[in-house]
Amino acid sequence: MADDLHLARRLGTADAVMIGLGSMIGAGVFSAFAPAAAAAGAGVLVGLLLAAVVAYCNATASAQLAAQYPTSGGTYVYGRERLGPWWGFFAGWGFVVGKTASCAAMALTFAAYVVPVAWQRPVAVAAVVSLAAVNYRGVTRTARLTRILVIIVLSVLVLLLVAGWVAGKPDPVRLSLTSEHIGVYGVLQSAGLLFFAFAGYARIATMGEEVRDPERTIPRAILLALGIAVAVYAAVGVTVLAVLGTDRLAGSSAPLVEVARSTGWGWTVPIVAVGGAAASLGALLALIAGIGRTTLAMAREADLPRWLAAVHPVHQVPHRAEIVVAAIVSLLVLTVDLRAAIGFSSFGVLLYYLTANIAAYTQERQQRRFPKALQILGAIGCVVLVAALPWQAVLGGVAVFALGAVYKAARALRARH
C-alpha cells in the first residue's frame, strides 16, 4: 500500500544545507528589512542580532531533536513524542496554516518581480503548479533546483554589496544608534519580523525522513545553513542601512532594488529584480516541500485526513499532500493578497519553535548535544518576540490556533462516535 511506504533517504549534507538556505535566503532578504526598520530605525541591526540569537537557540533544539527523531514532520513529531498529542498538533497546525499563507505570499512576490500587475495572479499560480510538479518528481529534483536558485540569489547579493559600497555613497553614520531612532519595543518588534527570515532551517528537520545518516547530517546541516544565512543577512542589512538610511529604508517597498538605483549602475536594477524572483521561487519550493512533509506526518496520526498520508510508490514523495497544498495555495493566490502576512507567519513560527525548545528541554542526557540553558533562552526569546509582534499579527494567530483547537476537538469527537 502506498500509505505504508516511507520516504527515501536521498539527501546528503550539501543538499540539506541548500534546502535550508533556499528557505532562509528567500524573499525575506529582499523585503523584511523595510518593516523591521520602520519598527526600530537604526536599531534594526540590534533586532537582527536578537533574531539571530533566538534562531540559534531554536536551531540547536531542532538539531538535537531531529537526531533522535529522524522522520518527516519536524516539531509536530517532536512535540507529539515529548510533550503529548495536543502540543504536536498545535505545532503542526500553526506550521501548515501559516506556511500555506507564506506560499501564497512568495508566489505573488515572485510574480511582482517578473510581470505587470494584470498578469501577476496567473503567473503566481503557474509558479506554484510548476514547483509542485518538481517536488512531485522526487526530492533529488527539489534539491537540484534549490541549489541553482540559491547560487543565483547569492551571486546577485554579492553584486549588490559591491555596488552599494563602491558606488552607493554609503555613510557609516547611518549605522549609529540615536535616541530618536531606537526603542526597546521597536527593536523587539523588528527582531520578531526578521526572525521570519531565519525560520527556514526547520525545513531540514521537517524533511528528516529523506536525509542520509540523519543523526549526523541534520544537526550539521541546520547549524551550517543558519550560520551562512546570518552572515548574508548581516552583510545585506549593514549595506542597505548605510546606503539608504533609516527613513528611506523604512519607506521602501523594494529596498534592495532602491540600493541598486542609488549606485547609478542602472544595469544592476534588473539583475537585482532577477535575484528577488529567484529568491521567492527558492523559498516557495522549500515551503511546498516542508508543508507536504508535515501534512504527511499529521495525516499518519489522523490529525489530518488519513488519505493524505500516501507516499508515491515510484517517486517516494507525499504526492497527495503536495497536490492538495498546491491547490489550496493556488486558490489563495487567485483570491487574496497575503504579501502583508509576514507578522502572522512570525507568530505561528515562534510558537512552533517554542514547542521545539520545550520538547528539547525534556530529552534525556544521552540524547543531549547542547546545554539546557540554550533551550531556556530560546523559549524565553520566542515568548518575548511573540509579545512584541504587531497586535494584528497576534490576533490573527490566536484566531487560527482557536480554529485548530475546534477542528481537533471535532475530529476526536467524531472518532469516539
N, C-alpha and C positions, 0 to 999 in steps of 0.2 A: 504493500500500500504506500502511496506517495506520502500519506500523513505520517508514516512511521520512519521515513528517511531522515537522516541528519545532513547538515550542510557539509560540503567538502572542505578540508583544510588545505588551501592552496596559496595562502598569503604568507610571504616572508616578512622580515623586519622592514626592509625598504618599502614594500608595498603598504604595510600598515602605517608607516610614517607618512607616506604620501597621502593616504586616505585621511589621516588626521590633519595634515597641512591643508588639503583641499577643503576641509570643513572650516578650519580656522582662518586661513588667508583667503577668505571669500569676500563677498560684497561688504562685509563689516569694515575691512580696512579702507574701503573707498567711501564709506558713508557714516560710520559710527562716531568719528571724531567731531563732527559738527554738533550733534545733540549733546555730546559729552562736554564740549567747550561751552555751549550755551548754558549748561548747568554749573560749570566750575570755573570758567575763564581759563587763565593760565594754569590753574590748579588741575587741569585735565591730565597733566603729566603725573601728578600725585595720584589722581584717580586711576591712571593706567598702572602705576606701581602697585596700588592696593588690589586692583583686579588681578594682577599677575600673581601676587602673594596668595590670594584666596584660590586662584586657579591651581597653583602649585600644590597647596594643601589638598584640594579636591582630587588632583591628578594622582597623588600618592595613595589616596584612599581607593580610587578606581583601579590603579595598577595592582595594589595588594589584593583586592577582591577578585579581579579578573584572573589572577594567577591561581586562586583557589577554585573559582567557578568559570572555567573557560568555555562558556556556551553563549548562544545568542540571547540578547535581551538586556545586557548591561545592568544598570541599577534596579530595573524591575526584578531581575533574578536575585540580585544581592539582597534587596530589601525583603523579598519574599522568604529567602532562605535564612536570613539572620534575624529578622525582626517580626515577620508574620505576613499573612496574605494582604492585609489592608495597606501596610506600608509599601509592599511591592506594587500593588495596584495603583496607588496614587502616583508613585514614581513613573510607572509606565504610562498611565493615563495622561499625566502632565507632559511627558515627553512626546507621545504620539499626537496629542491635540496641538500643543504648542509648536512642534516642529512641522506639522502639516501646514499650519499658518505660515511658518517661515518658508516652506517650499513655495507657496504662492507668492510670497514677497520676493524671493530670489528670482523666480521666473519672470515676474513683472519688472524687476530691476534689470535683468538681462535684456529684456525687450526694449526697455527705455534707452539702453546704450546703443542699440543697433537699428531701430526703425522709428519712424514718426509715430505720434500718439495714436492715430487711427488704426495702425497695424499692430499695436503693442499686445493686445489681448490674444489675438490668434497666433502671433509669433511665440508668445509665452506658453500657450498650450502646446504648440509644436515642439518647443524645447522640453517640456515635461514628458511628452509622449516619446520623444527620441531618447532621452536619458533613461526612461523606464525600460525602453527596449534594450539599451546597452546593459542595464542591470539584469534584465531577464535572461540574457545570453550567458551569464556566468560572472562570478566575482573577479576573475582574472581580467576580463574586459573592462570592468569597472575600475580596477586598479591601473590598467594601462592608460585609459582615457584620463583618469585623475592625474597621473604623472605628467602627461602632456599639458594639461591645463595649469598645473602648479608651476611648471617650468616657464610657461608664457607669462603668468602673473608675476613671478619673481623677477623675470627679466625686465618687465615693464616697470616694476617698482625700483629696481636698481637704476634704470634710466631716469626715472623721475627724481630720485635722490640726487643723482649727479647734476641734473638740470637745475634743481632747486638751489643747490649750494653754489653752483658755478654762475648761474645767470638769473637766479630768482631774487637777488638782493636780500638775503636773509639777515635778520637783525637779532643777535643773541639777547638783546634787552627784552625782546618779546617773550623770552622764556622765563623771565624773572617773576616771582610771586609778589603781588601787591595786594594790600588790604581791600582795595575796591574790586578786585577781580577774583577773590577766593573766599570761600566759606566752607565750614566743615560739612554742612548738609549738601552743598553743591558738589563737593569732592566725592562724598559717598554716593550721590546720585550718578555722577559720571562714572564711578567705578562699577556700579551696577549695570549701566548701559554698555560699558566696554567689556564687562565680563561676558556678555552675549557673544562677543567675537572670539573669546578663548574657549568656549564650551565645546568646540568641535572634537577635542581629543576623546570625548565619550564615544564617538563613532568607532574608534578602535576597539574599545571594550564591548560595545554592542555587537560587533562582528567577531567576537571571540571564538565562535564555533568554526570559523573559517581560517584561523591563523595556525600555521605550523609551529610546533613546540611552544604552545601558548604561555606556559608558566614562565618562560624566559623571554619570549618575543614581545608579549603585550606590555609588561612593565617598561621595557626598554623603549618600545615604540611610543608609548604615551609620553614619557618624560622627554624624549628626544624631540618629538613633534612640538610639544609645548614650548620647549626651550627655543627652538627656531622661530616659532610664531611670536613669542615675546620679544625677541631681538628685532624681528621685522617691524612689529607694531611700534616699538620704542623708536627705531630709526625714522619711520614714517611720521610718528607723532611729533617728534622734535622738529622735523623738516617743515611740516605744514604749519606748525605754530610759529617757527622762525620766519617763514616766508610771508604768511598771510596775516599773522597777528590774531589776537583773541576775537575781535569784533568780526573781521572778515570770515574767519573760520566758523564762528558760531552761526553766521547768517548764510553760509554757503550750502547749497543742495548737492554740490559735487566738488568737495574741497580739493581732491587730487587733480581734477581737471582744471580747477582755478589756479593751482600751483603751476601747472604746465603753461597756462596762458600768461601767468606773471613772469615767466622766464623770457618771453619774447621768442622762444623757439616754437613757432607755430606748428611745425611738423610733429611735435610731441603730443599735441592735443588729441588727434585721432588715435595715436598709439596708446595713450592712457585710457581712452574710451574702450579700445580693444581689450586692454587689461581688465577693466571693470567688467566687461561682458564675460571674459574667461573666468574671472573670479566668481561671478554669480553662477555660472554653469558648474564650476567645481564644487561650490557649496551645495547647489541643488542636487548634483549627482550623489554626493555623500549623504545628504539628508534623506533622499528617497531610499537609499540602501539601508540607512540606520533605522528609519521608521519601519521598513519592511521586516527587519530582523526583530525589532521589539514587538511588532504586531504578531509575528510568528510565535514568540515566547509567550505572549499573553494568551493567544489562542490555544496553545498547548495546555494551559492551565484553566481554560474555559472562562478567562476574564474578558475575552472577546470571542465571537462565534468560532466554534471549533473548525469549521471548514476552511478558515484562514490559515490553519496550521500545516497545510500541504506543502511539500517540497517537491520540486520538479524532478522526475526520475533521471533525466539526462543532464540538465544544466545545474541541478542541485542548488537551486535558489528558492526562496519562498514566493513562488510565482503568483499565487492568488493574492497574497498580501500586497505585493508590489503593483499588481493591476488595480486593485481597489484604491491604493494610495494615489496612483496616477490619476484615476478617475475623479477622486474627491478633490485633489489639487487642481485639476483642470476645471472643475465646476467652480471652485473658489476664484480662480483666475478670471473666469468669464463673468462673474457676478459682483465681486467686491475687490477693493484695492487694499491689500494688507501690508503695504510697504511701511506703514507707520506702526507696525506691531512689534517693534524691537523691545519695548518695555514689557509687553505682555509675555513675549518669549523669554526674556530675562527672568521674570517671575517664576515661570514653570521650571526653567533650567536650574535656578538657585535652589528651589525646593527638591529637585531631583538630586542635586549634589548634597544637600543637607541629609537626605536619606542615605546616600553613599558614605558620608562621614560617620554617621551613627552606626551603620552596618559594619564599617571597617573597625570602629572602636570595639565592637564585640568579638572580634576574631581572637582565636587562641594564640598563645605565644609562638607556637611552631609555624603559624601561618603569617606572622607579622614580618614586615620588611621595613617599616618606618615606625618611629615613636608615636605613641598615642597622642602626644601633645599636638601633633600636626592635625589629627582628626578633630580635636577640640577646637583648635584655632580655625580650621576650615568650617566647622559647623557654626561657630560664632560669626565668622565672616559672612556666611550665607544668610543668616538671620538679619544681620545689620544691613546688608546690601538690599535685601528684600524690603526692609522697613524704609529704606531711603528712596525706593523707586517712586515714580510719579503715581499719585493716588489712582489715576485711571487704570494704570497697569495692574496695581494691586487689586482693585475692584474687579477687573476683568478676569484676573487669575483666580480669585476666590469663587467667582461665578462658575468658571469652568470646572474647578475641583468639586464644587457643590453638585454640579450636573453629573460628574463622575460618580460621586457617592450614591446619588439616586439610581444611576444605571447599575452599579454593582449590587446594590440592595435589591433592585428589581430582578436581576438575574439569579441572585441567591434565593429569593422568594419563589421564583418560577421553578428552580431546581428542586426545592423541597416539595413542591406540589406536583 
